[in-house]
């Protein structure tokens, strides 16, 4: 019996010791030398010069050209640039419906026409802005140059309208000419509707009514306008014909319209002087549009285990941004999918942007942490960047940077990251 009682006492003592060991003293500091991290979080700031094999691509044929641009640029800048929109409307049907049934009549001529043009951008400080229409050869196409149409543009214009005068008219309509203008106060777009008669835009039966027009602008000072092109869905040039149709021997008027999204022909713009050729610098923008590609040697130690906090691409301008003092454009850095050089497809989901303002600029900085984090997450992704202008082919403005071959002014990557944290042993 005594031995049994002694065993019970030992069990009780053991349970008491275990209970004491499991009791937590919240006032005592934790002691875990084997499991607590042995170091502190570090943040490293460094500058990488590992950018190489960079070059510019895009001329003489660019990524975007005048005939693919969403805008038709009309500039009259003496001593700087002269840009003139050109457009050609498709042929008309030789017969059209003249009644509620299937009866058709032959088109025998044009009574009058209405041309709708949408101005998406203009300098409101410019006064006495004249828009002049010229008849052009039907052969204009994407290969047409400024020199090819100098002769037609030197002829007398078929119509001239003063935009400021038209805006000042009652109801913004000119009863004498039939012209009118509409102003969208939200988008600040201005839509001009110009009326032409059969003498100003004659109907040519052998050409099935095809018509080609050119636009030239002038003002008291420098004049610059952006018209919406056919590529600008729903706002491109729209021609409405009032046709003369043979109806049982009588000529009757019939309305026919070039409708969107049907592209009623061709439009573009020609300009002089031509775009400067590419050189050793990294060029972005202009017309035809140019892009530059940069390849980054992303250190494996940072890419595999570092936490990217900030990444700034720094580019030093070789030539200040060219354009108007009031203008600006977006410079976008894109990651690429596969790296095929000039033909590299862009990754639309991994891009970073900065805005370039025209004027003296020394260094341009683009925050590209989004792209570097993508590279760190996908170690198979090519570490190449493409710099481009947005929108492309819509502005003569361009910028040029020093390349990686320049030892003192080359592109650099200012990187802030946290290396892998040294956790304790499990």
MIPAVO-336747 format. One line per field, with one value per residue (C-alpha): residue in one letter; residue number from 1; z, x, y. Coordinates in steps of 0.2 Angstrom, whole numbers, plus 5000, padded with zeros to 4 digits. Layout:
<atoms>
rest: c(A  ...)
nr: c(NUM  ...)
z: c(Z  ...)
x: c(X  ...)
y: c(Y  ...)
</atoms>
This chain:
<atoms>
rest: c(X  X  X  X  X  X  X  X  X  X  X  X  X  X  X  X  X  X  X  X  X  X  X  X  X  X  X  X  X  X  X  X  X  X  X  X  X  X  X  X  X  X  X  X  X  X  X  X  X  X  X  X  X  X  X  X  X  X  X  X  X  X  X  X  X  X  X  X  X  X  X  X  X  X  X  X  X  X  X  X  X  X  X  X  X  X  X  X  X  X  X  X  X  X  X  X  X  X  X  X  X  X  X  X  X  X  X  X  X  X  X  X  X  X  X  X  X  X  X  X  X  X  X  X  X  X  X  X  X  X  X  X  X  X  X  X  X  X  X  X  X  X  X  X  X  X  X  X  X  X  X  X  X  X  X  X  X  X  X  X  X  X  X  X  X  X  X  X  X  X  X  X  X  X  X  X  X  X  X  X  X  X  X  X  X  X  X  X  X  X  X  X  X  X  X  X  X  X  X  X  X  X  X  X  X  X  X  X  X  X  X  X  X  X  X  X  X  X  X  X  X  X  X  X  X  X  X  X  X  X  X  X  X  X  X  X  X  X  X  X  X  X  X  X  X  X  X  X  X  X  X  X  X  X  X  X  X  X  X  X  X  X  X  X  X  X  X  X  X  X  X  X  X  X  X  X  X  X  X  X  X  X  X  X  X  X  X  X  X  X  X  X  X  X  X  X  X  X  X  X  X  X  X  X  X  X  X  X  X  X  X  X  X  X  X  X  X  X  X  X  X  X  X  X  X  X  X  X  X  X  X  X  X  X  X  X  X  X  X  X  X  X  X  X  X  X  X  X  X  X  X  X  X  X  X  X  X  X  X  X  X  X  X  X  X  X  X  X  X  X  X  X  X  X  X  X  X  X  X  X  X  X  X  X  X  X  X  X  X  X  X  X  X  X  X  X  X  X  X  X  X  X  X  X  X  X  X  X  X  X  X  X  X  X  X  X  X  X  X  X  X  X  X  X  X  X)
nr: c(1  2  3  4  5  6  7  8  9  10  11  12  13  14  15  16  17  18  19  20  21  22  23  24  25  26  27  28  29  30  31  32  33  34  35  36  37  38  39  40  41  42  43  44  45  46  47  48  49  50  51  52  53  54  55  56  57  58  59  60  61  62  63  64  65  66  67  68  69  70  71  72  73  74  75  76  77  78  79  80  81  82  83  84  85  86  87  88  89  90  91  92  93  94  95  96  97  98  99  100  101  102  103  104  105  106  107  108  109  110  111  112  113  114  115  116  117  118  119  120  121  122  123  124  125  126  127  128  129  130  131  132  133  134  135  136  137  138  139  140  141  142  143  144  145  146  147  148  149  150  151  152  153  154  155  156  157  158  159  160  161  162  163  164  165  166  167  168  169  170  171  172  173  174  175  176  177  178  179  180  181  182  183  184  185  186  187  188  189  190  191  192  193  194  195  196  197  198  199  200  201  202  203  204  205  206  207  208  209  210  211  212  213  214  215  216  217  218  219  220  221  222  223  224  225  226  227  228  229  230  231  232  233  234  235  236  237  238  239  240  241  242  243  244  245  246  247  248  249  250  251  252  253  254  255  256  257  258  259  260  261  262  263  264  265  266  267  268  269  270  271  272  273  274  275  276  277  278  279  280  281  282  283  284  285  286  287  288  289  290  291  292  293  294  295  296  297  298  299  300  301  302  303  304  305  306  307  308  309  310  311  312  313  314  315  316  317  318  319  320  321  322  323  324  325  326  327  328  329  330  331  332  333  334  335  336  337  338  339  340  341  342  343  344  345  346  347  348  349  350  351  352  353  354  355  356  357  358  359  360  361  362  363  364  365  366  367  368  369  370  371  372  373  374  375  376  377  378  379  380  381  382  383  384  385  386  387  388  389  390  391  392  393  394  395  396  397  398  399  400  401  402  403  404  405  406  407  408  409  410  411  412  413  414  415  416  417  418  419  420  421  422  423  424  425  426)
z: c(5000  5004  4987  4979  4988  4984  4965  4966  4975  4961  4947  4956  4958  4939  4934  4945  4936  4919  4924  4930  4914  4903  4913  4902  4910  4899  4907  4903  4886  4873  4871  4854  4848  4836  4828  4828  4813  4815  4805  4801  4786  4774  4760  4746  4734  4719  4701  4687  4671  4664  4649  4632  4614  4613  4596  4588  4574  4563  4548  4533  4536  4554  4567  4563  4547  4541  4532  4547  4560  4569  4565  4549  4554  4546  4550  4543  4552  4540  4542  4552  4544  4531  4533  4522  4524  4508  4506  4492  4493  4485  4469  4469  4462  4444  4449  4465  4472  4467  4475  4489  4478  4468  4455  4451  4441  4433  4441  4429  4440  4457  4462  4478  4491  4510  4518  4537  4545  4564  4572  4588  4592  4588  4596  4602  4602  4583  4575  4557  4554  4536  4530  4511  4500  4484  4471  4470  4458  4461  4461  4478  4490  4504  4493  4489  4495  4498  4481  4471  4475  4475  4459  4464  4480  4470  4461  4467  4482  4477  4494  4509  4525  4540  4556  4567  4556  4555  4574  4577  4565  4572  4576  4569  4552  4536  4526  4511  4509  4518  4529  4548  4563  4579  4595  4608  4624  4633  4621  4614  4596  4582  4568  4551  4538  4521  4506  4489  4472  4456  4449  4465  4465  4448  4445  4433  4425  4419  4437  4444  4455  4464  4472  4480  4491  4500  4515  4518  4533  4537  4551  4557  4566  4566  4562  4567  4567  4570  4560  4564  4550  4544  4557  4571  4571  4568  4567  4550  4535  4529  4512  4508  4489  4483  4466  4451  4446  4430  4436  4420  4410  4424  4435  4454  4469  4479  4495  4496  4511  4515  4531  4545  4549  4530  4525  4510  4502  4508  4519  4525  4526  4517  4525  4522  4527  4529  4546  4551  4548  4563  4571  4585  4598  4605  4596  4601  4592  4577  4560  4554  4572  4579  4594  4604  4612  4628  4635  4654  4662  4677  4691  4695  4714  4714  4701  4711  4729  4730  4734  4721  4730  4717  4699  4690  4672  4669  4651  4647  4632  4617  4609  4618  4614  4598  4596  4602  4619  4624  4618  4628  4624  4634  4634  4637  4643  4638  4643  4627  4625  4615  4610  4592  4591  4580  4578  4597  4602  4616  4633  4636  4654  4659  4655  4664  4658  4660  4651  4641  4640  4625  4631  4638  4647  4654  4661  4659  4672  4670  4685  4679  4695  4688  4674  4685  4697  4682  4677  4695  4695  4678  4677  4659  4653  4642  4651  4636  4636  4621  4622  4612  4610  4613  4602  4588  4571  4577  4582  4574  4592  4596  4609  4607  4621  4623  4620  4631  4620  4628  4644  4654  4648  4645  4652  4670  4681  4699  4709  4727  4734  4749  4748  4755  4774  4784  4794  4807  4806  4806)
x: c(5000  5014  5022  5006  5004  5022  5019  5004  5014  5027  5014  5007  5024  5027  5010  5014  5031  5023  5010  5023  5033  5018  5013  5017  5024  5018  5030  5045  5054  5054  5069  5070  5088  5085  5070  5071  5078  5097  5097  5087  5078  5090  5086  5099  5099  5110  5113  5114  5123  5119  5108  5116  5111  5100  5094  5081  5069  5056  5062  5060  5045  5038  5028  5014  5013  5002  4990  4987  4986  4970  4973  4976  4989  4987  5002  5007  5023  5034  5052  5048  5035  5021  5009  4993  4979  4974  4959  4950  4932  4927  4917  4898  4886  4880  4862  4853  4835  4823  4807  4800  4802  4817  4816  4833  4838  4855  4866  4869  4878  4879  4869  4879  4890  4893  4909  4910  4927  4930  4944  4950  4963  4967  4976  4963  4975  4977  4966  4958  4961  4958  4954  4956  4950  4959  4955  4969  4973  4963  4980  4985  4990  5001  5016  5011  5024  5023  5032  5019  5005  5014  5006  4988  4990  4997  4981  4967  4957  4939  4933  4940  4931  4937  4933  4933  4920  4909  4910  4904  4889  4871  4868  4885  4878  4882  4866  4875  4887  4877  4892  4889  4900  4896  4905  4906  4909  4914  4927  4931  4929  4923  4914  4913  4901  4906  4894  4901  4892  4894  4907  4918  4917  4913  4906  4916  4906  4922  4929  4912  4911  4928  4934  4950  4953  4967  4967  4979  4978  4984  4982  4988  5002  5007  4992  4991  4975  4972  4957  4950  4954  4945  4954  4946  4930  4914  4923  4933  4929  4911  4905  4887  4882  4866  4865  4856  4847  4837  4819  4808  4818  4818  4833  4829  4840  4845  4855  4870  4882  4899  4895  4906  4913  4914  4930  4925  4942  4959  4966  4984  4994  5010  5023  5039  5053  5054  5058  5076  5085  5090  5107  5116  5104  5088  5074  5056  5041  5039  5032  5034  5034  5050  5053  5069  5073  5084  5090  5093  5105  5095  5107  5102  5104  5091  5079  5078  5077  5076  5060  5059  5054  5057  5065  5068  5075  5085  5088  5098  5092  5104  5091  5077  5060  5054  5037  5026  5029  5011  5012  5016  5015  5017  5033  5028  5040  5034  5040  5040  5033  5047  5062  5062  5071  5062  5047  5045  5027  5023  5016  5001  4999  5016  5020  5025  5022  5029  5024  5036  5034  5041  5055  5073  5074  5090  5085  5069  5064  5052  5046  5047  5045  5029  5040  5054  5042  5035  5053  5056  5040  5043  5062  5059  5053  5065  5072  5070  5061  5053  5051  5037  5026  5007  4998  5010  5009  4999  5012  5028  5036  5050  5064  5081  5092  5110  5113  5123  5138  5140  5151  5145  5127  5121  5104  5105  5093  5091  5085  5079  5077  5077  5087  5081  5077  5088  5075  5081  5082  5065)
y: c(5000  5012  5009  5013  5029  5034  5031  5042  5056  5055  5057  5072  5080  5077  5085  5100  5102  5101  5114  5125  5123  5127  5143  5159  5174  5188  5200  5190  5193  5180  5169  5159  5160  5146  5153  5172  5181  5184  5200  5216  5221  5230  5242  5245  5259  5256  5263  5250  5254  5237  5243  5239  5234  5249  5256  5266  5258  5265  5275  5277  5267  5269  5260  5273  5283  5298  5286  5276  5290  5294  5313  5323  5336  5353  5365  5381  5386  5397  5391  5376  5365  5364  5350  5347  5334  5325  5313  5304  5298  5282  5280  5282  5269  5272  5269  5272  5268  5282  5275  5264  5248  5242  5255  5263  5278  5282  5295  5309  5321  5330  5345  5349  5341  5344  5340  5337  5339  5337  5347  5338  5350  5368  5383  5395  5409  5409  5421  5422  5404  5400  5383  5381  5366  5361  5348  5335  5321  5305  5295  5301  5286  5281  5284  5302  5315  5334  5337  5326  5338  5355  5360  5357  5366  5381  5382  5393  5385  5379  5385  5395  5397  5408  5398  5413  5422  5406  5404  5422  5420  5419  5401  5397  5396  5406  5408  5415  5400  5386  5383  5379  5374  5364  5365  5351  5360  5344  5338  5355  5347  5358  5351  5361  5357  5365  5366  5364  5366  5355  5368  5367  5348  5342  5325  5314  5300  5290  5291  5286  5302  5299  5315  5320  5335  5343  5355  5370  5381  5399  5412  5428  5419  5401  5389  5371  5360  5342  5334  5317  5305  5290  5279  5290  5280  5290  5307  5306  5316  5313  5318  5319  5320  5326  5317  5321  5305  5301  5297  5294  5307  5320  5324  5323  5326  5310  5310  5299  5298  5290  5281  5275  5263  5260  5269  5280  5280  5286  5300  5305  5321  5327  5338  5347  5346  5327  5319  5319  5303  5292  5293  5284  5292  5283  5292  5291  5298  5309  5305  5291  5285  5279  5267  5263  5246  5244  5228  5227  5215  5212  5205  5187  5190  5204  5196  5180  5185  5204  5214  5228  5244  5257  5257  5273  5273  5289  5295  5310  5320  5322  5334  5343  5338  5346  5353  5367  5375  5371  5353  5337  5319  5303  5292  5274  5260  5243  5226  5214  5197  5188  5199  5200  5217  5230  5217  5213  5212  5224  5218  5229  5224  5229  5247  5263  5281  5298  5314  5324  5343  5353  5363  5362  5345  5338  5321  5311  5299  5284  5274  5256  5246  5238  5230  5225  5216  5207  5201  5195  5185  5177  5173  5167  5184  5194  5209  5221  5238  5247  5266  5273  5289  5288  5291  5286  5294  5309  5322  5328  5330  5318  5316  5309  5301  5297  5278  5266  5268  5286  5282  5297  5300  5283  5277  5270  5261  5269  5254  5252  5235  5224  5208  5191  5192  5180  5170  5158  5139  5129)
</atoms>
